[in-house]
Amino acid sequence: MLEIVLFALPRRDTKPLARSLLSRFGSFARVIAAPIQELLTVEGLGEAGVAALKSVQAAALRLMRAEVLDQPVLSNWERLMEYLNAELSRERIEQFHVLFLDNRNRLLADEAQQRGTVNHTPVYPREVAKRALELHATALILVHNHPSGDPTPSRDDIAMTQQIKAAAAALSIVLHDHIVVGNGRWLSFLKEGLL
């Protein structure tokens, strides 16, 4: 598959480059999810090759997101988890996303609120509530990743979730869940009784 994606590179045998990428990153998914700066260090790849790889990643995420749009998110949980896993599980720094839902629990927006470090992302409940009001959202699902791969929430994760829940409730906005995505694993605050 990598050879086909890299076929756009001018007059070049893409097989050795594809093997080099797989050797360095470990899998097709990790290659296309790798940071641009890191991909640019691969000899022979260049900006055109990086653009081709990132186009495939963007297309895959759009396809998965299309499966979630215009349908009640809560009744399509498996597809939602597939989308969130594809979007966040291979990230190397923590990212905090909010899924803003309408009154039928359809996805209005999936927005990255913050990017942090390898193990912390600051989140501001007032900013989440403000954005929910701007979008006319009536419900939220919080999502963040743990680059370690372990989706077990920290004490700070639990405290921050309670703060956002209280801020949202004061505005009649429902917090349905907080999902922590690890590498191929996820944890639901609701299912764990943490919400």
N, C-alpha and C positions, 0 to 999 in steps of 0.2 A: 504494500500500500504506500509506503514511504517513497518507493521508487516512482510510482505513478504521480504522486503529489509533486515530487522534485523534477519530474520530466520537463517542466516548464523552464528549467535552467538551460541556457543556450549551450548546444554542442558539448554535452557532458554525459559520461556514463554515470548514472545515479546510483548504481548498485553499491559501490564502495562507500559512498557518502551515506546511504541509507544504513548500511551495516555499522558504520562509525557512530551514527546517531543512536541506533538501537543499543550498541555496546555502551555508550556513555550514559544514556538516560534510562535504559532498561525496558521500555515498551513504547508502542506507538502512541498511547495516550500520554505518557510522560514526555515524549518528544514534542507533541503539539502543545502541551501545557507548560513547557519550559519557558522561563523568562526570556524575553527578547535579547537582553544583554548577554545572557549565557549562550543563547543560540548563535549570536554573532561571533562568538569566540571559536566556533567550530570551523576548521579550515575547509574552504571550498563551498561553504553554504551561502554566505553573503546576504545582502538585504533582500534580494529577490527570493531566495530560498526561504528565509525567515517569513517573508510576507506570504508565501504560498502555505507554509505550515500554519501560520496564525489565521489565514483565511479558512482553512479546514476546521480549526478549533471554533472560530466564530460561527461557521455554518452548522456545525454539530450542536452548539449551544442553542442556536436559533430554532433548529428542528425540534429539539427537546422542549424548548420553551413554548413552541407552537402547540405542542401536545397538552400543555397546562393551561394556556390561555382560553378564555371563553367557556370554561367548564368550572363547575364548583371545585375548588382546590381540595376541600376536605373529603370529597367523594372520589378523588383521583390521587390518593396518597402515594401509591407506588410510583406513578409517573413523576410526581413532585419530588420524591426522594431520588429518583434516577437523575432528574435535572439538577438538583442541588449537589448531588455527589459529583456529577460531571463538572459543574461550575466551580466547586470549592475544595474538593478532597485533595487535589494535588498542589494547592497553593502552599507556598513556603512561609508565608506570614499570615497572621490572623486577619480575617476580614469579617466585618459585621454587616449583614444584610437585613433589610426589612422587606417582607412581602406585604404590600398594602392591598387589602381586599375590599370589594364593594359589598352591598347589602345581600348579594346572592353568593358571597364567598368566591367570587371570580377575581382573578389577579388583575389589579389595576397597574401595579408597578413592582418590580424587583429592583431595589436600589441598594447599592453599597453605601452605608452610612459612614463607615470608618475603616481604615486599614491601620494595622498596628505593627507589632513586632512578632517575633516567633512565638510568643506566649501571652500577649496582652493586647487588647484593643480598647481604647477608651470610648465609652458610649454615653451620650447625654440624653436622658429621658425627655427633656423639653424639646430637643431637636426632632426626636422621633414623633412626638405628639404634634409638633408644629407641622411637620411634613404630612402627617396623616390628615390633618385638617385641610391643608392645601389641596390634597388629592381627593378630598371628600370620602376618605376611607372609613369604613365602619368596623373593620377588624384588621388584625395584624398577625403575622407569624414572624417571629424573630429567628434568624439563622446566623450562626457563625461557625467557623472551622477551627479545628485544632491541628496545626501542622504536625504535631507529634504522632497523629493517627489515632490517639485515644480520645474518644468522644466524652469521657467523664467530665461533667461540669465542675468548675472550681467554685469556691465559696463566693468569689467576686462575681462569677457568672450568675449564681443564684440570687445574690443581693441585687445586682443590676436588673435582672428580670423582674423582681418584685417591685423595683422602683418604676420601671416602664409600665408594668401592669397597673400600678396605682395611678400614674399620670394618665394613662389611656382611659381607665375606668372613670376618672373625673370628667372626661369628655364624652362619655358613653361609647367608647371604642373598646371592642372586645379583643383581648389577647388570647388567641386560640392555642398557641404553642410556642416553644422555643426549641429549635432543633440545633444540635451540635453535630457537625459533620467531621468524621475522622477519615482516615484513608480506607474507603470501602465500607465503613461502619458509620452509624449515626445513632443519636440518642434523642428521644423526645421527652422534654420536661413534663408534658402532660401524662404520658404513659408511665413515667417514673414517679408520679405523684409530687413533683416539685413545683407545680403551678397552682 
